[in-house]
Amino acid sequence: MTNPDHTVWTDVLGYMTAHHPDKCRQWFNDLQPLGTHGGVLSVRTTSDIHNRYLQRNCSEDFSEALQSVTGRLLSVRFLGPNEEPEHSAPGRPLSSMNGSQSTSAQPLDASDVMPPSASRQPRPVHRPTLRDSNTERPYNDSLVINPDSSFENFVEGPENRLALAASKAVAEAPGAAYNPLFIHGGVGLGKSHLLQAICLRMLDRERTPKIHYVSCEAFSTEFFQAVEANQMIDFRHRFRDVDVLVIDDIHFLAERERTQEEFFHTFNALYQNGRQIILSSDAAPHEIPHLEARLVSRFQSGLVVDIKPPSYETRVQIAKRKAMIRGLKLDESVACYIAGKITTNIREIEGAITRVQMQHLADRRPVDTDLARIALEGSIAEVKPEITITGIIDAVVGHYGVKLTDLQSKRRQKSIARPRQVCMYLARRHTRYSLEEIGGYFGGRDHTTVMHAVKTIEKQRDLDAELDRVIDSLERHFAAGA
């Protein structure tokens, strides 16, 4: 015999799949509805990580789904695995909400009932105020950890193998394996995924370390707020009295002298006490403009690893894994099609999966290469590979056979000056960095030096056919996403 409660909750999940497929995950099937009380449906999650993720990202959508399925003005509240509903009395069964006469001793309020016709359309979500938990959390969630960002969901390839191995080692032995661990690479290549995977693995340990995980921007904001409020003692307690400090996008420390000073002392306090420090950046430590030398030295004192754009084979596996997480079955041919269209950025692959899933739900047809082609038509063609200064430097260094340290030095020999000027010229043409920022990548040169380099190369391209050919070749290299 069909369980009415199960049927209602299945309808809620079906609504989520149809209207919010980008939010849906396979593990939604593990959520446990506990019944309603006071217009709120309590739903138990399997972990605190899942609970926080749902509260931050899905509460309104689930409430919308519940209201549409039941025709009642209800909201969803997510609970942790050890958290009890606010009221100890059993909640009203879900079956009493699905358009059937309630047999519960707790009748619905008139305000909870909506006209049957209204239940077919999404509507504004009624969200009662929820009591905040006073339970101390094992980590600070200024950045919410995504349950999908586990090691199991990270696709290994030759481009990220060292970074993955180092991350696993740090997760197993924080403060002992590699300290600090510094992961760098372009946008959307998986740096944040690895940082969150480390946190997830640590939180699975029997003795959970105290983790503070924030973005560099959040660190800077909290620092200046603490200065203005004269609360530096509290600020230092938050960032230094931890077992693990994880900061994403540390390159945003550049040009913030006071913040760099504070982070320098925070770094020292943690390091001297054997606490683990994990950092990510778009560039290697020595390539971050205007970063103090003493910070560069400390960042390089541990393990510095990079992540490169994924190969075709890796992209195929990434497409399959991203689809699997969303509960979408992806044939090999479709995964290969997506991998061939998107060459540089994992986030773009995830976006492509979302578009394919939306097209699949809209057309109600199987997911094949024809459907994928329709879903991605026009969107992928407009996406251009991101060109970074580090990518430009790598290409120029490879072509001219010079060293990065030469480009950043004061040497003015033509064999060094010409590649340096080409780098500055290409950076000015293909990135959004200012003249000052570009100069910072090359030994702290000022903006007038960069302007001179740009004008020199522009003039020489008209006079030197070989130089013009080299720059054309480098620009085609960038356009191809190589």
C-alpha positions as CSV (number, residue, x, y, z in Angstrom):
1,M,0.0,0.0,0.0
2,T,1.3,3.5,-0.9
3,N,2.6,5.6,2.0
4,P,0.8,9.0,1.7
5,D,3.6,10.8,3.5
6,H,6.1,9.4,1.1
7,T,4.0,10.4,-1.8
8,V,3.7,14.1,-0.6
9,W,7.5,14.3,0.0
10,T,8.2,12.7,-3.4
11,D,6.0,15.4,-5.0
12,V,8.0,18.1,-3.2
13,L,11.3,16.7,-4.5
14,G,9.7,16.4,-8.0
15,Y,8.7,20.0,-7.8
16,M,12.3,20.9,-6.9
17,T,13.6,18.9,-9.9
18,A,11.2,20.6,-12.3
19,H,11.5,24.2,-11.1
20,H,15.0,24.4,-9.4
21,P,17.1,21.7,-11.1
22,D,20.3,23.7,-10.4
23,K,19.7,23.3,-6.6
24,C,18.8,19.6,-6.7
25,R,21.3,16.9,-5.5
26,Q,21.2,13.2,-5.2
27,W,21.5,13.3,-1.4
28,F,18.1,15.1,-1.2
29,N,16.6,11.6,-1.2
30,D,18.2,11.1,2.3
31,L,16.3,14.0,3.8
32,Q,13.7,12.9,6.4
33,P,10.4,14.9,6.9
34,L,9.3,14.8,10.5
35,G,5.8,16.4,10.1
36,T,4.4,19.9,10.7
37,H,3.8,22.1,13.7
38,G,2.7,25.7,13.7
39,G,2.9,26.0,9.9
40,V,6.5,24.7,9.7
41,L,7.6,21.3,8.3
42,S,10.7,20.1,10.0
43,V,13.1,18.1,7.9
44,R,16.0,16.2,9.3
45,T,19.3,16.2,7.4
46,T,22.1,13.6,7.6
47,S,24.9,16.0,8.6
48,D,25.5,19.6,9.8
49,I,27.2,20.4,6.5
50,H,24.1,19.4,4.6
51,N,22.0,21.3,7.1
52,R,23.9,24.6,6.7
53,Y,24.0,24.3,2.9
54,L,20.2,23.8,2.7
55,Q,19.5,26.6,5.1
56,R,21.6,29.1,3.1
57,N,20.7,27.9,-0.4
58,C,17.4,26.0,-0.5
59,S,15.0,27.0,2.3
60,E,12.8,29.4,0.1
61,D,12.7,26.9,-2.8
62,F,11.7,24.0,-0.6
63,S,9.0,26.1,1.0
64,E,7.7,27.1,-2.4
65,A,7.6,23.5,-3.4
66,L,5.8,22.4,-0.2
67,Q,3.2,25.2,-0.7
68,S,2.5,24.2,-4.3
69,V,2.2,20.5,-3.5
70,T,-0.1,20.9,-0.5
71,G,-2.0,24.1,-1.2
72,R,-1.2,25.2,2.3
73,L,0.8,28.3,3.6
74,L,3.7,26.2,5.0
75,S,7.4,26.6,5.4
76,V,10.3,24.2,5.6
77,R,12.8,24.2,8.4
78,F,15.9,22.0,8.2
79,L,17.4,20.4,11.3
80,G,20.8,18.8,11.9
81,P,21.1,15.1,12.6
82,N,21.0,15.6,16.4
83,E,18.6,18.6,16.4
84,E,15.0,18.2,17.6
85,P,12.0,20.2,16.4
86,E,11.1,23.2,18.6
87,H,8.0,21.4,19.9
88,S,8.4,18.0,21.5
89,A,4.9,16.9,20.4
90,P,4.8,14.8,17.2
91,G,4.2,16.9,14.0
92,R,1.1,16.5,11.9
93,P,1.7,13.9,9.2
94,L,2.4,15.0,5.6
95,S,-0.5,13.0,4.4
96,S,-2.9,15.4,6.1
97,M,-1.7,18.3,3.9
98,N,-2.1,16.8,0.4
99,G,-5.6,18.0,-0.3
100,S,-7.1,15.3,1.9
101,Q,-9.2,15.8,5.1
102,S,-6.9,16.0,8.1
103,T,-7.3,13.3,10.7
104,S,-4.8,14.9,13.0
105,A,-5.8,16.3,16.4
106,Q,-4.1,19.5,15.4
107,P,-6.4,21.3,12.8
108,L,-5.0,23.6,10.2
109,D,-5.3,27.3,10.9
110,A,-7.5,29.2,8.4
111,S,-4.4,31.3,7.5
112,D,-2.6,28.1,6.5
113,V,-5.2,27.2,3.8
114,M,-4.8,28.5,0.3
115,P,-7.3,28.2,-2.6
116,P,-6.8,25.0,-4.6
117,S,-6.2,26.9,-7.8
118,A,-3.3,28.9,-6.2
119,S,-1.5,25.7,-5.4
120,R,-0.6,25.1,-9.0
121,Q,1.6,28.2,-9.3
122,P,4.8,29.2,-7.5
123,R,4.1,31.9,-5.0
124,P,5.8,34.1,-2.5
125,V,7.2,32.0,0.3
126,H,5.9,32.4,3.9
127,R,8.9,32.0,6.2
128,P,8.3,32.2,10.0
129,T,11.1,33.4,12.2
130,L,13.3,30.4,13.2
131,R,15.2,30.2,16.4
132,D,19.0,30.3,16.0
133,S,20.9,27.4,17.4
134,N,23.4,28.2,20.2
135,T,25.4,25.0,19.6
136,E,29.1,25.8,19.0
137,R,30.1,24.8,15.5
138,P,33.4,23.2,14.7
139,Y,34.2,25.8,12.0
140,N,33.3,29.3,11.1
141,D,31.1,29.3,8.0
142,S,31.6,32.8,6.6
143,L,32.0,30.7,3.5
144,V,29.5,27.8,3.5
145,I,31.0,24.5,2.7
146,N,29.3,22.8,-0.2
147,P,28.6,19.1,0.5
148,D,29.4,18.4,-3.2
149,S,33.0,19.6,-2.7
150,S,34.3,16.3,-1.4
151,F,37.5,14.5,-2.4
152,E,35.2,11.8,-3.9
153,N,33.7,14.3,-6.2
154,F,37.0,15.8,-7.3
155,V,38.0,14.4,-10.7
156,E,41.8,13.6,-10.7
157,G,43.9,14.3,-13.8
158,P,47.5,15.0,-14.5
159,E,46.8,18.7,-14.2
160,N,45.8,18.5,-10.6
161,R,47.3,15.3,-9.3
162,L,49.9,16.9,-7.0
163,A,47.5,19.4,-5.6
164,L,45.0,16.6,-4.8
165,A,47.6,14.4,-3.2
166,A,48.9,17.3,-1.0
167,S,45.3,18.3,0.0
168,K,44.6,14.7,1.1
169,A,47.8,14.6,3.1
170,V,47.0,17.8,4.9
171,A,43.5,16.7,5.6
172,E,44.8,13.5,7.3
173,A,47.6,15.2,9.2
174,P,46.9,18.9,9.7
175,G,50.0,20.9,10.8
176,A,52.3,18.0,10.1
177,A,52.2,17.2,6.4
178,Y,52.7,20.5,4.5
179,N,52.4,23.8,6.3
180,P,51.4,26.1,4.8
181,L,49.7,24.5,1.8
182,F,49.4,27.1,-1.0
183,I,47.3,26.1,-4.1
184,H,47.2,28.4,-7.1
185,G,45.7,28.3,-10.5
186,G,43.3,30.1,-12.9
187,V,39.6,30.9,-12.2
188,G,37.3,27.9,-12.0
189,L,39.9,25.1,-11.9
190,G,39.0,23.6,-8.6
191,K,41.1,25.4,-5.9
192,S,38.0,26.2,-3.8
193,H,36.8,22.6,-4.2
194,L,40.1,21.3,-2.8
195,L,40.0,23.7,0.2
196,Q,36.4,22.6,1.0
197,A,37.3,18.9,0.5
198,I,40.0,19.3,3.1
199,C,37.5,20.8,5.6
200,L,35.0,18.1,4.9
201,R,37.5,15.4,5.5
202,M,38.7,17.0,8.7
203,L,35.1,17.3,9.9
204,D,34.6,13.6,9.4
205,R,37.3,12.8,11.9
206,E,36.4,11.5,15.4
207,R,38.3,14.5,16.9
208,T,37.2,17.4,14.8
209,P,39.7,20.3,14.7
210,K,38.6,23.8,15.0
211,I,38.5,25.2,11.5
212,H,38.2,28.8,10.4
213,Y,37.4,29.0,6.7
214,V,36.9,32.5,5.1
215,S,37.7,34.4,1.9
216,C,40.5,36.9,1.9
217,E,37.9,39.6,1.3
218,A,36.1,38.5,4.5
219,F,39.3,38.6,6.4
220,S,40.0,42.1,5.3
221,T,36.5,43.3,6.0
222,E,36.4,41.8,9.5
223,F,39.8,43.3,10.2
224,F,38.7,46.9,9.4
225,Q,35.5,46.4,11.3
226,A,37.4,45.3,14.3
227,V,39.8,48.3,14.0
228,E,36.9,50.7,13.8
229,A,35.0,49.1,16.7
230,N,38.2,48.7,18.8
231,Q,37.7,44.9,19.0
232,M,41.1,43.6,17.8
233,I,41.3,41.2,20.7
234,D,38.1,39.4,19.5
235,F,39.3,39.5,15.9
236,R,42.7,37.9,16.8
237,H,40.9,35.3,18.9
238,R,38.8,34.3,16.0
239,F,41.7,33.9,13.6
240,R,44.5,32.7,15.9
241,D,42.8,30.4,18.4
242,V,42.1,27.7,15.8
243,D,43.6,24.5,14.6
244,V,43.2,25.2,10.9
245,L,43.0,28.5,9.1
246,V,41.7,28.3,5.5
247,I,41.7,31.4,3.3
248,D,40.4,31.5,-0.3
249,D,41.8,34.0,-2.8
250,I,44.7,35.3,-0.7
251,H,45.9,37.3,-3.7
252,F,43.4,40.0,-2.6
253,L,45.8,40.9,0.1
254,A,47.8,42.9,-2.6
255,E,48.0,46.6,-2.0
256,R,46.4,46.4,1.5
257,E,49.3,47.2,3.7
258,R,47.5,47.2,7.0
259,T,45.8,43.9,6.2
260,Q,49.1,42.4,5.1
261,E,50.7,43.5,8.4
262,E,47.9,41.8,10.4
263,F,47.9,38.7,8.4
264,F,51.7,38.4,8.7
265,H,51.4,38.3,12.5
266,T,48.4,35.9,12.3
267,F,50.4,33.6,10.1
268,N,53.4,33.7,12.5
269,A,51.2,33.0,15.5
270,L,49.6,30.0,13.9
271,Y,52.7,28.6,12.3
272,Q,54.7,28.8,15.5
273,N,52.0,26.9,17.4
274,G,51.9,24.1,14.7
275,R,48.5,25.1,13.4
276,Q,47.7,24.3,9.8
277,I,47.4,27.1,7.2
278,I,45.8,26.5,3.8
279,L,45.7,29.2,1.1
280,S,44.5,29.5,-2.4
281,S,45.3,32.1,-5.0
282,D,45.0,32.9,-8.7
283,A,48.8,33.3,-8.9
284,A,51.9,31.8,-7.3
285,P,53.2,33.8,-4.2
286,H,56.1,35.5,-6.1
287,E,53.7,36.5,-8.9
288,I,51.2,38.4,-6.7
289,P,51.8,42.1,-7.3
290,H,52.5,44.3,-4.3
291,L,52.7,41.4,-1.9
292,E,55.3,42.0,0.8
293,A,58.5,40.0,0.5
294,R,58.2,38.6,4.0
295,L,54.7,37.2,3.1
296,V,56.0,35.7,-0.1
297,S,58.8,34.0,1.8
298,R,56.4,32.5,4.3
299,F,54.0,31.3,1.7
300,Q,56.8,29.6,-0.1
301,S,58.1,28.0,3.1
302,G,55.6,25.2,2.8
303,L,54.3,23.4,-0.3
304,V,53.2,25.5,-3.3
305,V,51.3,23.5,-5.9
306,D,49.4,24.7,-9.0
307,I,46.4,23.5,-10.9
308,K,46.3,23.8,-14.7
309,P,43.3,23.8,-17.0
310,P,41.9,20.2,-17.4
311,S,42.7,18.1,-20.4
312,Y,40.0,16.8,-22.7
313,E,39.9,13.4,-20.9
314,T,39.6,15.1,-17.5
315,R,36.9,17.4,-18.8
316,V,34.9,14.3,-20.0
317,Q,35.0,12.8,-16.5
318,I,34.2,16.2,-14.9
319,A,31.1,16.5,-17.0
320,K,30.0,13.0,-16.0
321,R,30.6,13.7,-12.3
322,K,28.8,17.0,-12.3
323,A,25.8,15.4,-14.0
324,M,25.8,12.5,-11.5
325,I,25.8,14.9,-8.5
326,R,22.6,16.4,-10.0
327,G,21.0,13.0,-10.6
328,L,21.3,13.4,-14.4
329,K,22.4,10.4,-16.5
330,L,24.9,11.6,-19.1
331,D,26.0,9.3,-22.0
332,E,29.6,9.2,-23.1
333,S,28.8,11.0,-26.3
334,V,27.1,13.9,-24.5
335,A,30.0,14.2,-22.0
336,C,32.5,14.2,-24.9
337,Y,30.4,16.9,-26.7
338,I,30.5,19.2,-23.7
339,A,34.2,18.5,-23.1
340,G,34.9,19.5,-26.6
341,K,33.0,22.7,-26.4
342,I,34.4,23.9,-23.1
343,T,38.2,23.8,-22.8
344,T,39.3,25.8,-19.8
345,N,36.9,26.3,-16.9
346,I,35.2,23.7,-14.7
347,R,32.5,26.2,-13.7
348,E,31.5,26.6,-17.3
349,I,31.2,22.8,-17.6
350,E,28.9,22.9,-14.6
351,G,26.9,25.7,-16.2
352,A,26.6,23.6,-19.4
353,I,25.2,20.7,-17.4
354,T,22.6,23.0,-15.9
355,R,21.5,24.2,-19.3
356,V,21.3,20.6,-20.6
357,Q,19.3,19.6,-17.6
358,M,16.9,22.5,-18.1
359,Q,16.5,21.7,-21.8
360,H,15.9,18.0,-20.9
361,L,13.1,19.0,-18.5
362,A,11.6,21.6,-20.8
363,D,11.5,19.3,-23.9
364,R,10.8,16.1,-22.0
365,R,13.2,14.2,-24.3
366,P,16.2,12.0,-23.7
367,V,19.6,13.6,-23.0
368,D,21.6,13.1,-26.3
369,T,24.0,15.1,-28.3
370,D,21.2,16.7,-30.3
371,L,19.6,18.0,-27.1
372,A,23.0,19.1,-25.8
373,R,23.7,21.0,-29.0
374,I,20.3,22.8,-28.7
375,A,20.9,23.6,-25.0
376,L,24.4,25.0,-25.6
377,E,23.8,26.7,-28.9
378,G,24.8,30.4,-28.7
379,S,26.1,30.2,-25.1
380,I,29.3,28.3,-25.6
381,A,30.3,30.1,-28.8
382,E,30.3,33.4,-26.9
383,V,32.5,32.1,-24.0
384,K,36.2,33.0,-24.5
385,P,39.0,31.5,-22.5
386,E,40.1,33.8,-19.7
387,I,43.6,35.2,-20.4
388,T,45.6,35.9,-17.3
389,I,49.0,37.6,-16.7
390,T,50.5,34.4,-15.5
391,G,49.3,32.7,-18.7
392,I,50.8,35.4,-20.8
393,I,54.1,35.2,-18.9
394,D,54.2,31.4,-19.2
395,A,53.7,31.7,-23.0
396,V,56.3,34.4,-23.5
397,V,58.8,32.7,-21.3
398,G,58.3,29.5,-23.2
399,H,58.8,31.3,-26.6
400,Y,61.8,33.4,-25.8
401,G,63.5,30.9,-23.5
402,V,64.0,33.3,-20.6
403,K,63.3,33.0,-16.9
404,L,60.6,34.8,-14.9
405,T,63.2,36.1,-12.5
406,D,64.9,37.8,-15.5
407,L,61.7,39.5,-16.5
408,Q,61.3,40.8,-12.9
409,S,64.9,41.9,-12.6
410,K,66.4,45.2,-13.5
411,R,68.4,43.8,-16.4
412,R,68.0,45.8,-19.6
413,Q,69.6,43.6,-22.2
414,K,67.6,43.4,-25.3
415,S,67.2,39.6,-24.9
416,I,65.4,40.4,-21.6
417,A,63.8,43.8,-22.3
418,R,62.0,42.6,-25.4
419,P,60.1,39.7,-23.8
420,R,59.3,41.9,-20.8
421,Q,57.8,44.5,-23.1
422,V,55.8,41.9,-25.0
423,C,54.4,40.6,-21.7
424,M,53.3,44.1,-20.7
425,Y,51.8,44.8,-24.1
426,L,49.8,41.6,-24.1
427,A,48.7,42.1,-20.5
428,R,47.4,45.5,-21.3
429,R,45.5,44.3,-24.4
430,H,44.0,41.1,-23.0
431,T,43.5,41.7,-19.2
432,R,41.7,44.2,-17.1
433,Y,44.7,45.0,-14.9
434,S,45.7,48.6,-14.6
435,L,49.1,49.9,-15.7
436,E,50.3,49.9,-12.0
437,E,49.1,46.3,-11.4
438,I,50.8,45.1,-14.6
439,G,54.0,46.8,-13.5
440,G,53.8,45.1,-10.2
441,Y,54.2,41.7,-11.9
442,F,57.5,42.8,-13.3
443,G,59.6,43.9,-10.4
444,G,57.4,46.7,-9.2
445,R,57.8,48.9,-12.2
446,D,55.7,52.0,-12.4
447,H,52.9,52.8,-14.8
448,T,55.1,54.9,-17.1
449,T,57.3,52.0,-17.8
450,V,54.3,49.9,-18.8
451,M,53.0,52.7,-21.0
452,H,56.4,53.0,-22.7
453,A,56.5,49.2,-23.3
454,V,53.0,49.2,-24.9
455,K,53.8,52.1,-27.2
456,T,57.2,50.5,-28.2
457,I,55.7,47.2,-29.1
458,E,52.8,48.8,-31.0
459,K,55.3,50.8,-33.1
460,Q,57.7,47.8,-33.6
461,R,54.8,45.6,-34.8
462,D,54.5,47.9,-37.8
463,L,58.2,47.8,-38.5
464,D,59.2,44.2,-37.6
465,A,57.3,41.5,-39.4
466,E,58.8,38.8,-37.3
467,L,57.7,40.4,-34.1
468,D,54.2,40.9,-35.5
469,R,54.1,37.2,-36.4
470,V,55.3,36.1,-32.9
471,I,52.6,38.2,-31.2
472,D,49.9,36.9,-33.6
473,S,51.0,33.4,-32.7
474,L,50.9,34.1,-29.0
475,E,47.4,35.6,-29.3
476,R,46.1,32.6,-31.2
477,H,47.6,30.5,-28.4
478,F,45.4,32.4,-25.9
479,A,42.3,32.3,-28.1
480,A,42.6,28.5,-28.3
481,G,42.7,28.3,-24.5
482,A,46.1,26.6,-24.5
